[in-house]
Structure formats: structure tokens, C-alpha cells
Amino acid sequence: MSFLPVRQRHHALRRIHAVHRQLHAPRVFSHESAALLWELGLWNVPPRVHVIQQYRAGSRACQRVVRHYTDPGDVMVLGGVPVTSLARTTADCLMTMHPMAGLVVADAAMARGLSPPGALRALHRRGRCRGRTKAEILIDAAEPGQRHPDEYHERFATLQAAYPETFARYPAEP
């Protein structure tokens, strides 16, 4: 389930495809951009396009593109666009997104067939990274299927109460 209106989702996908056409160096779309391409649920419109590249862009590079310099792991092709695997996409999103938005992605990924052990393997392949503990908790809390936005607020409040050291710093809304 996505909380994005169809028009906003379509506009975000058009940005991804435009970046794909404009970049000449090898790249793999990741994070929220890959989540959009995997048709996972998202709480809000990603403001920038995320790619994994093996080189540093120049100072005149587009500021609307976030470049990550890491091994992309397993790469898939969706609609002619290279993306990180479903498991890697989920792990990246859970480590970097607001926890409530991460729950939306995790639930959608589990509904698409990703198992919690598969998500944890992808997460652990990343090594010791910032956001790993948060991601492990969110994987454990994931429930496949669609939810009403109010349910995500309730689940997030429960996580904040259960893990205050991990989730207390996050506001109630992503």
C-alpha cells in the first residue's frame, strides 16, 4: 500500500527515469527510489533520487540526486532500470527513513514475499552501519499487508514505548 497519490507517485517515477536517461556512468537505483520501482508502499514523496555509483560526482552534479558509494549487492532490472534487490532496498530504507515510513516499506516488502530472515541477511551484509538496530527492530515488527495510516501511528507509538533509546528522537510524523 502506498499513501502517495497516484499523480505524485507517477511524477516521482518520471524523475527516476529522467535521471536514468541522463546518467552515463554505471548506476543502480536504491533506497526510496528503488522502493518506488519495486512498487512498495511509501509514506510520502521522496524529495530526491537515490543511486549507488562507484565514482564521486563533480561539484556541478545535480543536487536532487543522492549518490551512495557502496557495493549495491544483488542488482535486479525493473522496467529497464537497474535497482537494488527487494531485500537490499528494504534494508536501505529501514536504516535511513523515519521508522513509521520504514514500517510502510517493510510491510509492503513482506507482502511482496520478502521474508524477515531474507531482510535480516541483506541488512547484516551491510556490516555495522548507522540505523542497523532500528532496521532490525522494524523487520521484526513488519506485518505483511495493507494498513490504515492510523494503525502505523499506533504501531510506531508502541515501538517508541518499547524501545525508547532507539525511537525517542523521532517525531510522531515522518
C-alpha positions in Angstrom: 0.0 0.0 0.0 1.2 3.4 -0.8 0.0 6.6 0.8 1.2 8.6 -2.2 -1.5 9.9 -4.5 -1.1 8.3 -8.0 -0.1 11.6 -9.6 2.7 12.2 -7.1 3.9 8.6 -7.5 3.9 9.0 -11.3 5.8 12.3 -11.0 8.5 10.6 -8.8 8.8 7.7 -11.2 9.3 10.1 -14.1 12.1 11.8 -12.2 13.8 8.4 -11.7 13.5 7.6 -15.4 14.9 11.1 -16.3 17.9 10.6 -14.1 18.4 7.1 -15.6 18.5 8.6 -19.1 20.8 11.4 -18.1 23.5 9.5 -16.2 26.1 7.9 -18.4 28.1 6.1 -15.8 27.0 2.8 -14.3 24.4 3.3 -11.5 21.9 1.3 -9.5 18.8 2.9 -8.1 18.5 2.4 -4.3 16.6 3.5 -1.2 13.2 5.2 -1.7 13.8 5.3 -5.5 14.2 1.6 -5.6 11.1 1.2 -3.3 9.1 3.2 -5.9 10.4 1.0 -8.7 9.5 -2.1 -6.7 6.0 -0.6 -6.2 6.4 -0.7 -2.4 4.4 1.5 -0.2 5.8 4.9 0.8 4.5 7.3 3.4 5.5 10.4 1.4 7.1 11.6 -1.8 10.9 11.1 -1.9 12.4 14.6 -2.5 15.5 13.2 -4.2 16.5 10.3 -6.4 19.0 7.8 -4.8 21.6 6.0 -6.8 24.6 3.8 -6.0 27.7 4.7 -8.1 31.3 3.8 -7.9 32.6 7.3 -8.5 32.3 10.7 -6.9 30.3 13.2 -8.9 31.7 16.6 -9.7 30.7 19.8 -7.9 28.3 20.7 -10.6 26.3 17.4 -10.3 22.6 17.7 -9.7 21.7 18.3 -6.1 18.4 16.4 -6.5 20.4 13.1 -6.9 21.8 11.4 -3.7 24.8 9.4 -4.6 25.9 6.5 -2.4 29.3 5.0 -2.7 28.9 1.4 -1.7 28.6 -2.1 -3.2 25.0 -2.4 -4.4 24.8 -6.1 -3.7 22.4 -8.1 -5.9 21.1 -6.0 -8.7 17.8 -6.5 -10.5 16.3 -4.8 -13.5 12.8 -3.4 -13.3 11.3 -1.8 -16.3 14.7 -1.4 -17.8 16.2 0.3 -14.8 18.8 -1.3 -12.5 17.7 -1.4 -8.9 18.9 -3.0 -5.7 17.2 -6.3 -4.7 14.0 -6.2 -2.8 15.8 -7.3 0.4 18.6 -4.6 0.0 16.1 -1.9 -0.9 14.1 -2.7 2.3 17.3 -2.8 4.4 18.4 0.6 3.0 15.0 2.2 3.6 14.7 0.9 7.1 18.2 2.2 8.1 17.6 5.7 6.7 13.9 6.5 6.8 11.7 7.7 9.7 10.6 4.5 11.5 6.9 4.9 10.7 7.7 5.4 7.0 10.0 2.3 7.3 7.1 0.2 8.6 5.2 1.0 5.5 8.1 -0.1 3.3 8.7 -3.3 5.4 5.0 -4.3 5.4 4.8 -3.9 1.6 8.1 -5.8 1.1 6.8 -8.7 3.3 3.6 -8.7 1.3 5.7 -9.0 -1.9 7.3 -12.1 -0.5 10.3 -10.9 1.4 10.9 -13.0 4.5 12.2 -11.5 7.7 15.3 -13.7 7.6 16.0 -12.5 4.0 15.7 -8.9 5.1 18.0 -9.5 8.0 20.6 -11.2 5.8 20.6 -8.2 3.5 20.9 -5.9 6.5 23.8 -7.9 8.0 25.7 -7.9 4.7 25.9 -4.1 5.1 28.0 -4.6 8.2 27.9 -2.3 11.2 26.0 0.7 9.8 24.2 3.6 11.4 20.5 2.7 11.6 21.1 -1.1 11.8 19.4 -1.5 15.3 16.4 0.5 14.2 16.1 -1.6 11.0 16.4 -4.9 12.9 13.5 -3.8 15.2 11.4 -2.7 12.2 12.0 -6.0 10.4 10.8 -7.8 13.5 7.7 -5.6 13.7 6.8 -5.9 10.0 3.4 -7.4 9.1 2.6 -8.2 5.5 -0.5 -6.5 4.2 -2.1 -3.1 3.9 -2.8 -0.9 6.8 -4.7 2.3 7.6 -2.5 5.3 8.4 -3.8 5.4 11.9 -2.5 1.8 12.5 1.0 3.0 11.6 0.8 5.8 14.2 -0.3 3.2 16.8 2.4 0.7 15.9 5.1 3.5 15.9 3.9 4.7 19.4 4.2 1.1 20.6 7.8 0.9 19.3 8.7 4.2 20.9 7.4 2.9 24.2 9.2 -0.5 23.9 12.5 0.9 22.5 12.8 4.5 23.9 16.6 4.5 23.4 16.1 3.8 19.6 12.9 5.7 18.8 12.5 8.5 21.2 14.3 11.1 19.0 11.8 10.6 16.1 8.8 12.9 15.8 5.3 11.5 15.6 5.1 12.1 11.8 7.7 11.3 9.2 
